[in-house]
Amino acid sequence: MDEAAARLTEQGARLTPVRRRTLEILLESHRAMGAYEVLDRLAAEGFGRQPPVAYRALEFLVTHGLAHRLQRLNAFAACLHPGHDHHPAFLICRSCDKVAEAAAAPIRDALTAVAAKGGFRVERATIEALGLCATCAAEGGA
């Protein structure tokens, strides 16, 4: 948390109590969480029950590189490598929703090269792979 607060201070931003707690919730979960799931946790702790409370905090964390938005799940996960300029591929367990970040440079380079051959310039790409984590696969996840 201290590292996140220091990073935000360098960026001229602030880790308010609701933003701090939202980041803690994401870090505690070790999986992707929907905004309403985060909102329920925040509300139970007295931060309010209005959806903008959670959405603003989550978007702030994404904007400042402390969380990622996973389109496939319409959910958020804490960034595992804050402070490093990176664009990971997300490995999403379809059974337990656990999310892992994987280095995606080779995939992004290949995508950029293929796109360039067609005269297209990639500006942003989110790579999400759906499958089973090691635990769910070992348990015979369906």
N, CA, C and O atoms as a GROMACS GRO file, in nm:
protein
  568
    1MET      N    1   0.082  -0.120   0.000
    1MET     CA    2   0.000   0.000   0.000
    1MET      C    3   0.086   0.126   0.000
    1MET      O    4   0.053   0.225  -0.066
    2ASP      N    5   0.195   0.120   0.074
    2ASP     CA    6   0.284   0.236   0.078
    2ASP      C    7   0.342   0.265  -0.060
    2ASP      O    8   0.354   0.381  -0.100
    3GLU      N    9   0.376   0.158  -0.132
    3GLU     CA   10   0.430   0.174  -0.267
    3GLU      C   11   0.325   0.235  -0.360
    3GLU      O   12   0.357   0.322  -0.441
    4ALA      N   13   0.201   0.189  -0.348
    4ALA     CA   14   0.093   0.244  -0.431
    4ALA      C   15   0.071   0.391  -0.399
    4ALA      O   16   0.056   0.473  -0.490
    5ALA      N   17   0.069   0.425  -0.271
    5ALA     CA   18   0.050   0.565  -0.230
    5ALA      C   19   0.164   0.652  -0.282
    5ALA      O   20   0.140   0.764  -0.328
    6ALA      N   21   0.286   0.602  -0.274
    6ALA     CA   22   0.402   0.679  -0.322
    6ALA      C   23   0.395   0.698  -0.473
    6ALA      O   24   0.425   0.806  -0.524
    7ARG      N   25   0.357   0.594  -0.544
    7ARG     CA   26   0.344   0.602  -0.690
    7ARG      C   27   0.240   0.707  -0.728
    7ARG      O   28   0.261   0.785  -0.821
    8LEU      N   29   0.128   0.708  -0.658
    8LEU     CA   30   0.023   0.805  -0.688
    8LEU      C   31   0.067   0.947  -0.656
    8LEU      O   32   0.036   1.040  -0.730
    9THR      N   33   0.139   0.964  -0.546
    9THR     CA   34   0.190   1.096  -0.510
    9THR      C   35   0.281   1.150  -0.621
    9THR      O   36   0.274   1.268  -0.655
   10GLU      N   37   0.365   1.063  -0.677
   10GLU     CA   38   0.452   1.102  -0.789
   10GLU      C   39   0.370   1.146  -0.910
   10GLU      O   40   0.413   1.232  -0.986
   11GLN      N   41   0.252   1.085  -0.926
   11GLN     CA   42   0.165   1.117  -1.040
   11GLN      C   43   0.073   1.235  -1.009
   11GLN      O   44  -0.007   1.275  -1.093
   12GLY      N   45   0.083   1.288  -0.888
   12GLY     CA   46  -0.004   1.400  -0.849
   12GLY      C   47  -0.144   1.356  -0.812
   12GLY      O   48  -0.238   1.436  -0.818
   13ALA      N   49  -0.159   1.230  -0.773
   13ALA     CA   50  -0.289   1.176  -0.734
   13ALA      C   51  -0.281   1.131  -0.589
   13ALA      O   52  -0.175   1.133  -0.526
   14ARG      N   53  -0.398   1.089  -0.537
   14ARG     CA   54  -0.405   1.054  -0.395
   14ARG      C   55  -0.481   0.924  -0.376
   14ARG      O   56  -0.580   0.898  -0.445
   15LEU      N   57  -0.435   0.843  -0.282
   15LEU     CA   58  -0.503   0.718  -0.247
   15LEU      C   59  -0.598   0.748  -0.131
   15LEU      O   60  -0.560   0.739  -0.014
   16THR      N   61  -0.722   0.784  -0.167
   16THR     CA   62  -0.823   0.816  -0.067
   16THR      C   63  -0.863   0.689   0.008
   16THR      O   64  -0.828   0.579  -0.036
   17PRO      N   65  -0.935   0.700   0.119
   17PRO     CA   66  -0.976   0.580   0.192
   17PRO      C   67  -1.055   0.480   0.107
   17PRO      O   68  -1.032   0.360   0.117
   18VAL      N   69  -1.147   0.526   0.024
   18VAL     CA   70  -1.226   0.433  -0.058
   18VAL      C   71  -1.138   0.370  -0.167
   18VAL      O   72  -1.155   0.253  -0.198
   19ARG      N   73  -1.047   0.445  -0.225
   19ARG     CA   74  -0.956   0.390  -0.326
   19ARG      C   75  -0.862   0.288  -0.262
   19ARG      O   76  -0.837   0.181  -0.318
   20ARG      N   77  -0.811   0.321  -0.144
   20ARG     CA   78  -0.722   0.230  -0.071
   20ARG      C   79  -0.795   0.099  -0.041
   20ARG      O   80  -0.741  -0.009  -0.066
   21ARG      N   81  -0.916   0.109   0.012
   21ARG     CA   82  -0.990  -0.012   0.048
   21ARG      C   83  -1.026  -0.093  -0.076
   21ARG      O   84  -1.025  -0.216  -0.073
   22THR      N   85  -1.058  -0.025  -0.186
   22THR     CA   86  -1.089  -0.096  -0.310
   22THR      C   87  -0.968  -0.175  -0.357
   22THR      O   88  -0.981  -0.290  -0.398
   23LEU      N   89  -0.851  -0.115  -0.352
   23LEU     CA   90  -0.729  -0.186  -0.391
   23LEU      C   91  -0.703  -0.303  -0.296
   23LEU      O   92  -0.666  -0.412  -0.341
   24GLU      N   93  -0.722  -0.282  -0.168
   24GLU     CA   94  -0.704  -0.392  -0.071
   24GLU      C   95  -0.798  -0.508  -0.102
   24GLU      O   96  -0.758  -0.624  -0.096
   25ILE      N   97  -0.922  -0.476  -0.134
   25ILE     CA   98  -1.020  -0.581  -0.166
   25ILE      C   99  -0.974  -0.661  -0.287
   25ILE      O  100  -0.981  -0.784  -0.286
   26LEU      N  101  -0.926  -0.593  -0.390
   26LEU     CA  102  -0.878  -0.663  -0.510
   26LEU      C  103  -0.756  -0.749  -0.478
   26LEU      O  104  -0.744  -0.862  -0.526
   27LEU      N  105  -0.666  -0.696  -0.397
   27LEU     CA  106  -0.546  -0.771  -0.360
   27LEU      C  107  -0.579  -0.892  -0.275
   27LEU      O  108  -0.516  -0.997  -0.288
   28GLU      N  109  -0.678  -0.879  -0.187
   28GLU     CA  110  -0.717  -0.990  -0.099
   28GLU      C  111  -0.781  -1.104  -0.176
   28GLU      O  112  -0.766  -1.220  -0.138
   29SER      N  113  -0.851  -1.073  -0.283
   29SER     CA  114  -0.932  -1.173  -0.352
   29SER      C  115  -0.853  -1.270  -0.438
   29SER      O  116  -0.893  -1.385  -0.453
   30HIS      N  117  -0.741  -1.225  -0.497
   30HIS     CA  118  -0.660  -1.308  -0.588
   30HIS      C  119  -0.741  -1.358  -0.706
   30HIS      O  120  -0.709  -1.463  -0.764
   31ARG      N  121  -0.845  -1.285  -0.743
   31ARG     CA  122  -0.927  -1.322  -0.858
   31ARG      C  123  -0.993  -1.195  -0.911
   31ARG      O  124  -0.986  -1.089  -0.848
   32ALA      N  125  -1.055  -1.207  -1.025
   32ALA     CA  126  -1.127  -1.093  -1.081
   32ALA      C  127  -1.257  -1.072  -1.005
   32ALA      O  128  -1.324  -1.168  -0.967
   33MET      N  129  -1.291  -0.946  -0.984
   33MET     CA  130  -1.414  -0.913  -0.912
   33MET      C  131  -1.494  -0.811  -0.991
   33MET      O  132  -1.438  -0.717  -1.048
   34GLY      N  133  -1.624  -0.831  -0.995
   34GLY     CA  134  -1.711  -0.734  -1.058
   34GLY      C  135  -1.727  -0.611  -0.971
   34GLY      O  136  -1.705  -0.617  -0.850
   35ALA      N  137  -1.766  -0.501  -1.033
   35ALA     CA  138  -1.782  -0.375  -0.959
   35ALA      C  139  -1.885  -0.388  -0.848
   35ALA      O  140  -1.867  -0.332  -0.740
   36TYR      N  141  -1.993  -0.461  -0.873
   36TYR     CA  142  -2.096  -0.473  -0.770
   36TYR      C  143  -2.050  -0.560  -0.653
   36TYR      O  144  -2.094  -0.539  -0.539
   37GLU      N  145  -1.964  -0.655  -0.680
   37GLU     CA  146  -1.907  -0.736  -0.572
   37GLU      C  147  -1.817  -0.648  -0.485
   37GLU      O  148  -1.820  -0.657  -0.362
   38VAL      N  149  -1.738  -0.563  -0.550
   38VAL     CA  150  -1.654  -0.468  -0.475
   38VAL      C  151  -1.743  -0.371  -0.399
   38VAL      O  152  -1.716  -0.340  -0.283
   39LEU      N  153  -1.849  -0.323  -0.463
   39LEU     CA  154  -1.942  -0.229  -0.399
   39LEU      C  155  -2.004  -0.291  -0.274
   39LEU      O  156  -2.014  -0.224  -0.171
   40ASP      N  157  -2.044  -0.416  -0.280
   40ASP     CA  158  -2.102  -0.483  -0.163
   40ASP      C  159  -2.003  -0.485  -0.047
   40ASP      O  160  -2.041  -0.461   0.068
   41ARG      N  161  -1.877  -0.512  -0.076
   41ARG     CA  162  -1.775  -0.513   0.030
   41ARG      C  163  -1.755  -0.373   0.086
   41ARG      O  164  -1.744  -0.355   0.208
   42LEU      N  165  -1.749  -0.273  -0.003
   42LEU     CA  166  -1.732  -0.135   0.043
   42LEU      C  167  -1.851  -0.090   0.128
   42LEU      O  168  -1.833  -0.027   0.232
   43ALA      N  169  -1.972  -0.123   0.083
   43ALA     CA  170  -2.092  -0.082   0.156
   43ALA      C  171  -2.096  -0.146   0.295
   43ALA      O  172  -2.136  -0.081   0.392
   44ALA      N  173  -2.055  -0.272   0.303
   44ALA     CA  174  -2.055  -0.341   0.432
   44ALA      C  175  -1.957  -0.276   0.530
   44ALA      O  176  -1.968  -0.294   0.651
   45GLU      N  177  -1.863  -0.200   0.476
   45GLU     CA  178  -1.763  -0.133   0.560
   45GLU      C  179  -1.790   0.016   0.574
   45GLU      O  180  -1.705   0.092   0.621
   46GLY      N  181  -1.910   0.058   0.531
   46GLY     CA  182  -1.951   0.196   0.553
   46GLY      C  183  -1.911   0.298   0.447
   46GLY      O  184  -1.915   0.418   0.473
   47PHE      N  185  -1.872   0.253   0.329
   47PHE     CA  186  -1.830   0.346   0.224
   47PHE      C  187  -1.943   0.390   0.132
   47PHE      O  188  -1.919   0.467   0.039
   48GLY      N  189  -2.063   0.344   0.154
   48GLY     CA  190  -2.176   0.383   0.070
   48GLY      C  191  -2.215   0.272  -0.026
   48GLY      O  192  -2.135   0.185  -0.058
   49ARG      N  193  -2.341   0.278  -0.072
   49ARG     CA  194  -2.393   0.173  -0.158
   49ARG      C  195  -2.422   0.222  -0.300
   49ARG      O  196  -2.481   0.148  -0.379
   50GLN      N  197  -2.384   0.343  -0.333
   50GLN     CA  198  -2.409   0.394  -0.467
   50GLN      C  199  -2.304   0.339  -0.565
   50GLN      O  200  -2.185   0.346  -0.536
   51PRO      N  201  -2.347   0.283  -0.680
   51PRO     CA  202  -2.252   0.225  -0.776
   51PRO      C  203  -2.135   0.317  -0.815
   51PRO      O  204  -2.024   0.267  -0.833
   52PRO      N  205  -2.156   0.449  -0.828
   52PRO     CA  206  -2.040   0.533  -0.864
   52PRO      C  207  -1.925   0.525  -0.763
   52PRO      O  208  -1.810   0.550  -0.799
   53VAL      N  209  -1.955   0.491  -0.638
   53VAL     CA  210  -1.849   0.479  -0.537
   53VAL      C  211  -1.746   0.376  -0.584
   53VAL      O  212  -1.626   0.402  -0.584
   54ALA      N  213  -1.793   0.258  -0.623
   54ALA     CA  214  -1.704   0.152  -0.666
   54ALA      C  215  -1.646   0.181  -0.804
   54ALA      O  216  -1.526   0.167  -0.825
   55TYR      N  217  -1.730   0.222  -0.898
   55TYR     CA  218  -1.682   0.246  -1.034
   55TYR      C  219  -1.575   0.354  -1.040
   55TYR      O  220  -1.476   0.338  -1.111
   56ARG      N  221  -1.592   0.461  -0.967
   56ARG     CA  222  -1.491   0.567  -0.967
   56ARG      C  223  -1.359   0.519  -0.909
   56ARG      O  224  -1.252   0.548  -0.962
   57ALA      N  225  -1.367   0.445  -0.800
   57ALA     CA  226  -1.245   0.393  -0.737
   57ALA      C  227  -1.175   0.294  -0.831
   57ALA      O  228  -1.053   0.298  -0.846
   58LEU      N  229  -1.252   0.205  -0.893
   58LEU     CA  230  -1.193   0.106  -0.982
   58LEU      C  231  -1.130   0.171  -1.105
   58LEU      O  232  -1.019   0.136  -1.144
   59GLU      N  233  -1.201   0.265  -1.166
   59GLU     CA  234  -1.146   0.334  -1.283
   59GLU      C  235  -1.021   0.412  -1.247
   59GLU      O  236  -0.927   0.418  -1.326
   60PHE      N  237  -1.020   0.473  -1.130
   60PHE     CA  238  -0.901   0.544  -1.083
   60PHE      C  239  -0.782   0.447  -1.075
   60PHE      O  240  -0.673   0.479  -1.122
   61LEU      N  241  -0.804   0.331  -1.016
   61LEU     CA  242  -0.696   0.233  -1.001
   61LEU      C  243  -0.646   0.184  -1.136
   61LEU      O  244  -0.526   0.164  -1.154
   62VAL      N  245  -0.737   0.164  -1.231
   62VAL     CA  246  -0.698   0.122  -1.366
   62VAL      C  247  -0.618   0.232  -1.434
   62VAL      O  248  -0.512   0.206  -1.491
   63THR      N  249  -0.667   0.354  -1.427
   63THR     CA  250  -0.600   0.469  -1.489
   63THR      C  251  -0.458   0.486  -1.438
   63THR      O  252  -0.369   0.525  -1.513
   64HIS      N  253  -0.438   0.458  -1.311
   64HIS     CA  254  -0.307   0.479  -1.250
   64HIS      C  255  -0.223   0.351  -1.241
   64HIS      O  256  -0.123   0.348  -1.169
   65GLY      N  257  -0.262   0.248  -1.314
   65GLY     CA  258  -0.180   0.128  -1.324
   65GLY      C  259  -0.177   0.038  -1.203
   65GLY      O  260  -0.085  -0.042  -1.188
   66LEU      N  261  -0.278   0.049  -1.118
   66LEU     CA  262  -0.282  -0.036  -0.998
   66LEU      C  263  -0.381  -0.152  -1.012
   66LEU      O  264  -0.384  -0.241  -0.928
   67ALA      N  265  -0.460  -0.149  -1.118
   67ALA     CA  266  -0.557  -0.256  -1.144
   67ALA      C  267  -0.576  -0.268  -1.294
   67ALA      O  268  -0.540  -0.178  -1.371
   68HIS      N  269  -0.632  -0.380  -1.334
   68HIS     CA  270  -0.664  -0.404  -1.476
   68HIS      C  271  -0.813  -0.433  -1.488
   68HIS      O  272  -0.875  -0.489  -1.398
   69ARG      N  273  -0.869  -0.394  -1.600
   69ARG     CA  274  -1.007  -0.429  -1.631
   69ARG      C  275  -1.005  -0.547  -1.727
   69ARG      O  276  -0.937  -0.544  -1.829
   70LEU      N  277  -1.080  -0.651  -1.692
   70LEU     CA  278  -1.088  -0.770  -1.776
   70LEU      C  279  -1.222  -0.767  -1.848
   70LEU      O  280  -1.328  -0.784  -1.788
   71GLN      N  281  -1.216  -0.745  -1.978
   71GLN     CA  282  -1.337  -0.730  -2.058
   71GLN      C  283  -1.422  -0.857  -2.057
   71GLN      O  284  -1.544  -0.850  -2.043
   72ARG      N  285  -1.358  -0.971  -2.071
   72ARG     CA  286  -1.431  -1.099  -2.080
   72ARG      C  287  -1.522  -1.122  -1.960
   72ARG      O  288  -1.633  -1.172  -1.973
   73LEU      N  289  -1.474  -1.083  -1.843
   73LEU     CA  290  -1.549  -1.104  -1.720
   73LEU      C  291  -1.624  -0.980  -1.673
   73LEU      O  292  -1.700  -0.985  -1.577
   74ASN      N  293  -1.602  -0.868  -1.742
   74ASN     CA  294  -1.654  -0.739  -1.695
   74ASN      C  295  -1.619  -0.723  -1.547
   74ASN      O  296  -1.704  -0.698  -1.462
   75ALA      N  297  -1.490  -0.739  -1.522
   75ALA     CA  298  -1.442  -0.740  -1.384
   75ALA      C  299  -1.305  -0.673  -1.376
   75ALA      O  300  -1.248  -0.632  -1.477
   76PHE      N  301  -1.255  -0.664  -1.254
   76PHE     CA  302  -1.129  -0.597  -1.226
   76PHE      C  303  -1.040  -0.688  -1.143
   76PHE      O  304  -1.088  -0.769  -1.064
   77ALA      N  305  -0.910  -0.671  -1.162
   77ALA     CA  306  -0.812  -0.746  -1.083
   77ALA      C  307  -0.696  -0.652  -1.050
   77ALA      O  308  -0.662  -0.565  -1.129
   78ALA      N  309  -0.639  -0.671  -0.934
   78ALA     CA  310  -0.522  -0.590  -0.895
   78ALA      C  311  -0.408  -0.619  -0.991
   78ALA      O  312  -0.388  -0.733  -1.033
   79CYS      N  313  -0.332  -0.516  -1.024
   79CYS     CA  314  -0.213  -0.533  -1.106
   79CYS      C  315  -0.105  -0.599  -1.021
   79CYS      O  316  -0.079  -0.556  -0.909
   80LEU      N  317  -0.045  -0.702  -1.074
   80LEU     CA  318   0.058  -0.774  -0.999
   80LEU      C  319   0.196  -0.712  -1.015
   80LEU      O  320   0.289  -0.748  -0.943
   81HIS      N  321   0.209  -0.617  -1.108
   81HIS     CA  322   0.338  -0.553  -1.132
   81HIS      C  323   0.322  -0.402  -1.145
   81HIS      O  324   0.361  -0.344  -1.247
   82PRO      N  325   0.265  -0.336  -1.044
   82PRO     CA  326   0.248  -0.191  -1.055
   82PRO      C  327   0.383  -0.122  -1.062
   82PRO      O  328   0.481  -0.167  -1.003
   83GLY      N  329   0.386  -0.014  -1.134
   83GLY     CA  330   0.510   0.061  -1.148
   83GLY      C  331   0.593   0.018  -1.267
   83GLY      O  332   0.690   0.084  -1.302
   84HIS      N  333   0.555  -0.092  -1.331
   84HIS     CA  334   0.626  -0.138  -1.450
   84HIS      C  335   0.534  -0.117  -1.569
   84HIS      O  336   0.418  -0.158  -1.567
   85ASP      N  337   0.586  -0.054  -1.671
   85ASP     CA  338   0.507  -0.033  -1.792
   85ASP      C  339   0.494  -0.168  -1.861
   85ASP      O  340   0.590  -0.218  -1.920
   86HIS      N  341   0.378  -0.225  -1.855
   86HIS     CA  342   0.357  -0.356  -1.914
   86HIS      C  343   0.213  -0.370  -1.960
   86HIS      O  344   0.124  -0.299  -1.914
   87HIS      N  345   0.194  -0.462  -2.050
   87HIS     CA  346   0.061  -0.493  -2.103
   87HIS      C  347   0.051  -0.645  -2.105
   87HIS      O  348   0.080  -0.708  -2.206
   88PRO      N  349   0.010  -0.703  -1.994
   88PRO     CA  350   0.012  -0.849  -1.985
   88PRO      C  351  -0.102  -0.915  -2.061
   88PRO      O  352  -0.200  -0.851  -2.099
   89ALA      N  353  -0.086  -1.044  -2.080
   89ALA     CA  354  -0.196  -1.129  -2.123
   89ALA      C  355  -0.258  -1.180  -1.994
   89ALA      O  356  -0.187  -1.208  -1.897
   90PHE      N  357  -0.388  -1.194  -1.993
   90PHE     CA  358  -0.456  -1.242  -1.873
   90PHE      C  359  -0.501  -1.385  -1.895
   90PHE      O  360  -0.565  -1.418  -1.994
   91LEU      N  361  -0.466  -1.470  -1.801
   91LEU     CA  362  -0.505  -1.610  -1.802
   91LEU      C  363  -0.617  -1.624  -1.700
   91LEU      O  364  -0.595  -1.609  -1.580
   92ILE      N  365  -0.737  -1.653  -1.749
   92ILE     CA  366  -0.857  -1.652  -1.664
   92ILE      C  367  -0.909  -1.794  -1.649
   92ILE      O  368  -0.938  -1.862  -1.747
   93CYS      N  369  -0.922  -1.838  -1.524
   93CYS     CA  370  -0.978  -1.971  -1.498
   93CYS      C  371  -1.130  -1.963  -1.511
   93CYS      O  372  -1.195  -1.884  -1.443
   94ARG      N  373  -1.184  -2.044  -1.598
   94ARG     CA  374  -1.328  -2.042  -1.622
   94ARG      C  375  -1.407  -2.108  -1.509
   94ARG      O  376  -1.529  -2.097  -1.504
   95SER      N  377  -1.335  -2.175  -1.420
   95SER     CA  378  -1.402  -2.242  -1.309
   95SER      C  379  -1.407  -2.154  -1.183
   95SER      O  380  -1.512  -2.140  -1.122
   96CYS      N  381  -1.293  -2.096  -1.145
   96CYS     CA  382  -1.287  -2.021  -1.019
   96CYS      C  383  -1.266  -1.870  -1.038
   96CYS      O  384  -1.262  -1.795  -0.940
   97ASP      N  385  -1.251  -1.826  -1.162
   97ASP     CA  386  -1.228  -1.684  -1.196
   97ASP      C  387  -1.094  -1.631  -1.148
   97ASP      O  388  -1.073  -1.510  -1.148
   98LYS      N  389  -1.002  -1.717  -1.108
   98LYS     CA  390  -0.867  -1.673  -1.071
   98LYS      C  391  -0.804  -1.615  -1.196
   98LYS      O  392  -0.823  -1.666  -1.307
   99VAL      N  393  -0.728  -1.508  -1.178
   99VAL     CA  394  -0.663  -1.441  -1.290
   99VAL      C  395  -0.513  -1.437  -1.267
   99VAL      O  396  -0.467  -1.405  -1.158
  100ALA      N  397  -0.439  -1.470  -1.370
  100ALA     CA  398  -0.293  -1.460  -1.365
  100ALA      C  399  -0.249  -1.368  -1.478
  100ALA      O  400  -0.310  -1.364  -1.584
  101GLU      N  401  -0.142  -1.294  -1.452
  101GLU     CA  402  -0.082  -1.210  -1.555
  101GLU      C  403   0.036  -1.286  -1.615
  101GLU      O  404   0.115  -1.347  -1.543
  102ALA      N  405   0.045  -1.282  -1.746
  102ALA     CA  406   0.158  -1.345  -1.815
  102ALA      C  407   0.222  -1.242  -1.907
  102ALA      O  408   0.155  -1.154  -1.961
  103ALA      N  409   0.352  -1.254  -1.924
  103ALA     CA  410   0.423  -1.165  -2.016
  103ALA      C  411   0.367  -1.184  -2.156
  103ALA      O  412   0.354  -1.297  -2.204
  104ALA      N  413   0.333  -1.075  -2.221
  104ALA     CA  414   0.268  -1.085  -2.350
  104ALA      C  415   0.346  -1.021  -2.463
  104ALA      O  416   0.294  -1.008  -2.574
  105ALA      N  417   0.470  -0.980  -2.438
  105ALA     CA  418   0.547  -0.911  -2.541
  105ALA      C  419   0.555  -0.990  -2.672
  105ALA      O  420   0.533  -0.932  -2.778
  106PRO      N  421   0.586  -1.120  -2.668
  106PRO     CA  422   0.594  -1.193  -2.796
  106PRO      C  423   0.460  -1.197  -2.870
  106PRO      O  424   0.456  -1.189  -2.993
  107ILE      N  425   0.351  -1.210  -2.795
  107ILE     CA  426   0.218  -1.213  -2.857
  107ILE      C  427   0.187  -1.076  -2.917
  107ILE      O  428   0.140  -1.068  -3.031
  108ARG      N  429   0.213  -0.972  -2.843
  108ARG     CA  430   0.188  -0.835  -2.892
  108ARG      C  431   0.274  -0.804  -3.013
  108ARG      O  432   0.227  -0.740  -3.108
  109ASP      N  433   0.401  -0.847  -3.012
  109ASP     CA  434   0.488  -0.824  -3.126
  109ASP      C  435   0.434  -0.894  -3.251
  109ASP      O  436   0.434  -0.837  -3.360
  110ALA      N  437   0.388  -1.018  -3.233
  110ALA     CA  438   0.332  -1.093  -3.346
  110ALA      C  439   0.205  -1.025  -3.398
  110ALA      O  440   0.186  -1.014  -3.519
  111LEU      N  441   0.120  -0.981  -3.308
  111LEU     CA  442  -0.003  -0.912  -3.348
  111LEU      C  443   0.029  -0.784  -3.423
  111LEU      O  444  -0.033  -0.754  -3.525
  112THR      N  445   0.124  -0.708  -3.372
  112THR     CA  446   0.165  -0.583  -3.436
  112THR      C  447   0.219  -0.609  -3.576
  112THR      O  448   0.189  -0.535  -3.669
  113ALA      N  449   0.299  -0.714  -3.590
  113ALA     CA  450   0.356  -0.748  -3.721
  113ALA      C  451   0.248  -0.789  -3.820
  113ALA      O  452   0.249  -0.744  -3.935
  114VAL      N  453   0.155  -0.872  -3.777
  114VAL     CA  454   0.045  -0.916  -3.865
  114VAL      C  455  -0.041  -0.796  -3.905
  114VAL      O  456  -0.079  -0.783  -4.021
  115ALA      N  457  -0.070  -0.712  -3.810
  115ALA     CA  458  -0.151  -0.593  -3.839
  115ALA      C  459  -0.080  -0.500  -3.937
  115ALA      O  460  -0.142  -0.446  -4.028
  116ALA      N  461   0.050  -0.482  -3.917
  116ALA     CA  462   0.128  -0.393  -4.003
  116ALA      C  463   0.127  -0.441  -4.148
  116ALA      O  464   0.124  -0.360  -4.241
  117LYS      N  465   0.130  -0.572  -4.168
  117LYS     CA  466   0.126  -0.627  -4.305
  117LYS      C  467  -0.002  -0.587  -4.375
  117LYS      O  468  -0.005  -0.575  -4.498
  118GLY      N  469  -0.107  -0.567  -4.299
  118GLY     CA  470  -0.236  -0.525  -4.356
  118GLY      C  471  -0.255  -0.374  -4.353
  118GLY      O  472  -0.363  -0.324  -4.382
  119GLY      N  473  -0.149  -0.303  -4.316
  119GLY     CA  474  -0.156  -0.157  -4.312
  119GLY      C  475  -0.228  -0.103  -4.190
  119GLY      O  476  -0.275   0.011  -4.189
  120PHE      N  477  -0.238  -0.184  -4.086
  120PHE     CA  478  -0.308  -0.144  -3.964
  120PHE      C  479  -0.207  -0.121  -3.853
  120PHE      O  480  -0.109  -0.194  -3.840
  121ARG      N  481  -0.230  -0.019  -3.774
  121ARG     CA  482  -0.142   0.011  -3.661
  121ARG      C  483  -0.219  -0.015  -3.531
  121ARG      O  484  -0.320   0.052  -3.505
  122VAL      N  485  -0.175  -0.109  -3.452
  122VAL     CA  486  -0.239  -0.143  -3.325
  122VAL      C  487  -0.205  -0.034  -3.224
  122VAL      O  488  -0.088  -0.002  -3.202
  123GLU      N  489  -0.307   0.021  -3.162
  123GLU     CA  490  -0.286   0.120  -3.057
  123GLU      C  491  -0.310   0.062  -2.919
  123GLU      O  492  -0.248   0.104  -2.821
  124ARG      N  493  -0.400  -0.034  -2.911
  124ARG     CA  494  -0.431  -0.094  -2.782
  124ARG      C  495  -0.488  -0.232  -2.806
  124ARG      O  496  -0.569  -0.251  -2.897
  125ALA      N  497  -0.447  -0.328  -2.725
  125ALA     CA  498  -0.501  -0.464  -2.735
  125ALA      C  499  -0.502  -0.525  -2.596
  125ALA      O  500  -0.408  -0.507  -2.518
  126THR      N  501  -0.608  -0.595  -2.565
  126THR     CA  502  -0.617  -0.668  -2.440
  126THR      C  503  -0.623  -0.816  -2.475
  126THR      O  504  -0.711  -0.860  -2.549
  127ILE      N  505  -0.530  -0.891  -2.421
  127ILE     CA  506  -0.524  -1.033  -2.450
  127ILE      C  507  -0.573  -1.109  -2.328
  127ILE      O  508  -0.516  -1.098  -2.220
  128GLU      N  509  -0.679  -1.186  -2.349
  128GLU     CA  510  -0.738  -1.264  -2.240
  128GLU      C  511  -0.756  -1.408  -2.288
  128GLU      O  512  -0.820  -1.432  -2.390
  129ALA      N  513  -0.702  -1.501  -2.213
  129ALA     CA  514  -0.714  -1.642  -2.246
  129ALA      C  515  -0.798  -1.709  -2.138
  129ALA      O  516  -0.775  -1.689  -2.018
  130LEU      N  517  -0.894  -1.789  -2.180
  130LEU     CA  518  -0.984  -1.858  -2.089
  130LEU      C  519  -0.946  -2.005  -2.084
  130LEU      O  520  -0.925  -2.067  -2.188
  131GLY      N  521  -0.938  -2.062  -1.965
  131GLY     CA  522  -0.903  -2.202  -1.948
  131GLY      C  523  -0.918  -2.244  -1.804
  131GLY      O  524  -1.004  -2.192  -1.733
  132LEU      N  525  -0.836  -2.335  -1.761
  132LEU     CA  526  -0.840  -2.384  -1.623
  132LEU      C  527  -0.707  -2.360  -1.554
  132LEU      O  528  -0.602  -2.388  -1.612
  133CYS      N  529  -0.710  -2.308  -1.432
  133CYS     CA  530  -0.588  -2.294  -1.354
  133CYS      C  531  -0.543  -2.435  -1.312
  133CYS      O  532  -0.617  -2.532  -1.327
  134ALA      N  533  -0.421  -2.444  -1.260
  134ALA     CA  534  -0.365  -2.573  -1.223
  134ALA      C  535  -0.450  -2.644  -1.118
  134ALA      O  536  -0.469  -2.765  -1.125
  135THR      N  537  -0.501  -2.568  -1.021
  135THR     CA  538  -0.583  -2.628  -0.913
  135THR      C  539  -0.712  -2.686  -0.969
  135THR      O  540  -0.747  -2.801  -0.939
  136CYS      N  541  -0.784  -2.609  -1.049
  136CYS     CA  542  -0.911  -2.657  -1.105
  136CYS      C  543  -0.890  -2.771  -1.204
  136CYS      O  544  -0.971  -2.863  -1.210
  137ALA      N  545  -0.780  -2.765  -1.282
  137ALA     CA  546  -0.750  -2.874  -1.375
  137ALA      C  547  -0.722  -3.003  -1.299
  137ALA      O  548  -0.765  -3.110  -1.341
  138ALA      N  549  -0.649  -2.993  -1.188
  138ALA     CA  550  -0.617  -3.110  -1.106
  138ALA      C  551  -0.741  -3.170  -1.042
  138ALA      O  552  -0.749  -3.290  -1.018
  139GLU      N  553  -0.840  -3.083  -1.015
  139GLU     CA  554  -0.965  -3.128  -0.955
  139GLU      C  555  -1.063  -3.179  -1.060
  139GLU      O  556  -1.176  -3.216  -1.028
  140GLY      N  557  -1.019  -3.180  -1.186
  140GLY     CA  558  -1.105  -3.228  -1.294
  140GLY      C  559  -1.211  -3.128  -1.334
  140GLY      O  560  -1.322  -3.167  -1.371
  141GLY      N  561  -1.179  -2.999  -1.326
  141GLY     CA  562  -1.273  -2.891  -1.360
  141GLY      C  563  -1.340  -2.915  -1.494
  141GLY      O  564  -1.277  -2.955  -1.591
  142ALA      N  565  -1.467  -2.889  -1.496
  142ALA     CA  566  -1.547  -2.912  -1.618
  142ALA      C  567  -1.535  -2.799  -1.715
  142ALA      O  568  -1.595  -2.803  -1.822
   0.00000   0.00000   0.00000
